[in-house]
Amino acid sequence: MTSSVDSPTNAPTVPGGPWTLEVIMLPVSDVDRAKDFYARVGFTADHDHVVPAGSPGNAGDTDIRFVQMTPPGSGCSITFGVGLVEGEPGSVKGLMMCVTDIEAVRTHLLDAGIDVSEVAIEPWGHFVYFADPDGNAWSVQYLPYRHG
């Protein structure tokens, strides 16, 4: 397989770097249901806070709830809550996590009661797919050329 992308050693230099992607916001309809789902997937709950209406950080007239969860070993987290994310619950598609053992991940998801696809083997990688209760869609990728 050939690639025409920049490697970390020849990536362009930009001011204020490095730029790290650390949070993806997901619209969900039921915060507790989403939190339970992502915990079953294997995410760690980093934060679950309520900022009361009218308090510092929330000038609005309704409480804000902020939940942040992180996949195992990831530098990027997801957040969801009440009063945080605009968008239709389930409208986020194409989220991807990369792993070193796709079969073990699929077995874990099945054991956790997650509806997950069979492993799709493509020339560019192996994948499984699942969605949260609202329909936010995930893929899990394994790259054999990276991991043997």
Backbone torsions as a table, in degrees:
resi	resn	phi	psi	omega
1	MET	NA	133.8	178.5
2	THR	-108.3	159.0	-177.9
3	SER	-141.6	143.5	177.8
4	SER	-116.0	23.7	-179.5
5	VAL	-94.6	159.6	177.4
6	ASP	-71.2	140.3	172.0
7	SER	-89.3	164.6	179.6
8	PRO	-56.5	-26.1	-178.0
9	THR	-79.4	-20.3	179.2
10	ASN	-122.4	19.7	177.7
11	ALA	-68.6	149.8	179.5
12	PRO	-62.6	148.4	176.2
13	THR	-90.9	132.2	178.9
14	VAL	-128.7	152.3	179.7
15	PRO	-63.2	147.0	174.7
16	GLY	76.0	10.6	-175.1
17	GLY	-79.7	171.4	-1.7
18	PRO	-74.6	153.7	176.2
19	TRP	-97.4	120.5	-178.3
20	THR	-114.0	133.3	174.1
21	LEU	-82.6	120.3	-173.4
22	GLU	-125.8	-20.6	-177.6
23	VAL	-141.8	132.8	172.3
24	ILE	-117.1	126.6	-179.3
25	MET	-93.9	131.5	-178.5
26	LEU	-115.7	131.0	173.0
27	PRO	-81.4	125.7	178.1
28	VAL	-131.4	157.0	-179.0
29	SER	-93.8	-22.8	-177.3
30	ASP	-139.3	106.2	-173.4
31	VAL	-62.3	-45.5	-178.2
32	ASP	-65.7	-39.0	177.5
33	ARG	-63.8	-42.9	178.4
34	ALA	-64.3	-42.4	-179.8
35	LYS	-62.0	-43.4	177.7
36	ASP	-63.1	-43.9	-179.9
37	PHE	-59.5	-51.6	-176.4
38	TYR	-68.0	-29.3	173.3
39	ALA	-65.1	-40.5	177.3
40	ARG	-65.7	-35.4	176.3
41	VAL	-63.0	-33.5	179.4
42	GLY	127.2	3.9	178.9
43	PHE	-72.7	148.6	174.4
44	THR	-94.1	136.3	175.9
45	ALA	-81.7	110.0	-179.0
46	ASP	-86.0	-39.3	-178.5
47	HIS	-143.6	146.9	168.3
48	ASP	-151.9	92.7	-173.3
49	HIS	-125.3	146.6	171.7
50	VAL	-111.3	128.9	174.9
51	VAL	-105.9	109.3	-175.6
52	PRO	-62.7	147.1	176.0
53	ALA	-56.3	138.7	177.4
54	GLY	79.9	-0.8	179.4
55	SER	-90.4	166.7	175.6
56	PRO	-55.9	131.2	-177.6
57	GLY	93.2	-6.9	177.8
58	ASN	-149.2	87.7	-179.8
59	ALA	-79.5	-3.9	-178.2
60	GLY	-74.0	-179.0	-178.7
61	ASP	-104.7	9.8	174.3
62	THR	-131.5	150.8	178.2
63	ASP	-64.0	150.8	173.3
64	ILE	-112.1	133.2	173.3
65	ARG	-115.7	131.9	-175.8
66	PHE	-123.3	117.0	175.6
67	VAL	-117.4	129.6	176.1
68	GLN	-122.7	130.9	179.9
69	MET	-133.8	145.8	-174.8
70	THR	-126.7	131.8	175.0
71	PRO	-66.3	155.5	-179.4
72	PRO	-56.0	126.0	176.1
73	GLY	75.8	4.0	-175.1
74	SER	-89.9	148.4	171.4
75	GLY	-92.9	-1.7	-178.9
76	CYS	-120.3	136.2	-178.9
77	SER	-113.4	167.5	168.9
78	ILE	-109.3	151.2	172.7
79	THR	-131.0	150.0	174.5
80	PHE	-157.0	167.5	180.0
81	GLY	167.2	-154.8	178.9
82	VAL	-115.4	128.2	179.0
83	GLY	78.6	17.2	-176.2
84	LEU	-110.5	-51.0	-166.0
85	VAL	-112.8	126.5	170.8
86	GLU	-89.0	145.9	-179.7
87	GLY	129.8	157.0	-178.6
88	GLU	-75.2	129.4	175.3
89	PRO	-52.6	133.8	-179.8
90	GLY	86.8	4.3	-174.7
91	SER	-85.2	-7.8	-179.0
92	VAL	-88.3	123.6	-178.9
93	LYS	-126.8	153.2	172.7
94	GLY	87.5	13.7	174.5
95	LEU	-69.3	141.2	-175.7
96	MET	-138.4	136.9	171.0
97	MET	-117.3	148.0	179.3
98	CYS	-111.6	138.6	-176.1
99	VAL	-134.6	171.2	179.3
100	THR	-104.2	-7.8	179.2
101	ASP	-147.8	93.1	-174.7
102	ILE	-65.7	-36.4	180.0
103	GLU	-65.9	-42.2	178.7
104	ALA	-64.0	-39.6	178.5
105	VAL	-65.2	-45.3	179.2
106	ARG	-60.2	-44.6	178.3
107	THR	-60.6	-44.0	178.1
108	HIS	-58.9	-46.5	-179.1
109	LEU	-63.3	-43.8	177.3
110	LEU	-60.9	-45.3	179.3
111	ASP	-62.1	-28.1	179.4
112	ALA	-85.2	1.6	178.9
113	GLY	81.6	18.8	179.9
114	ILE	-89.7	133.5	175.6
115	ASP	-76.4	108.1	-175.0
116	VAL	-127.7	147.0	-178.6
117	SER	-71.0	168.4	166.4
118	GLU	-66.2	164.4	175.9
119	VAL	-72.6	124.7	174.7
120	ALA	-96.4	121.9	-179.3
121	ILE	-103.5	115.9	179.8
122	GLU	-118.3	161.1	178.1
123	PRO	-59.4	-26.0	-176.3
124	TRP	-98.2	-0.5	177.9
125	GLY	156.8	173.2	177.6
126	HIS	-110.6	141.5	-172.0
127	PHE	-139.2	148.8	161.9
128	VAL	-127.4	156.8	-174.8
129	TYR	-130.8	142.7	174.2
130	PHE	-153.1	169.2	178.2
131	ALA	-138.4	152.3	175.4
132	ASP	-76.1	175.4	-176.0
133	PRO	-59.1	-23.2	178.0
134	ASP	-88.4	-15.3	-179.1
135	GLY	105.6	4.3	172.1
136	ASN	-62.3	123.6	-166.5
137	ALA	-101.7	135.1	-178.2
138	TRP	-121.3	149.9	165.1
139	SER	-125.5	151.4	175.1
140	VAL	-119.0	127.3	-172.6
141	GLN	-114.6	137.9	171.1
142	TYR	-123.6	129.4	-179.8
143	LEU	-109.7	102.1	-177.1
144	PRO	-56.9	-36.1	-177.4
145	TYR	-67.4	-19.1	175.4
146	ARG	-86.5	-30.5	-169.2
147	HIS	-121.5	9.0	176.1
148	GLY	82.5	NA	NA
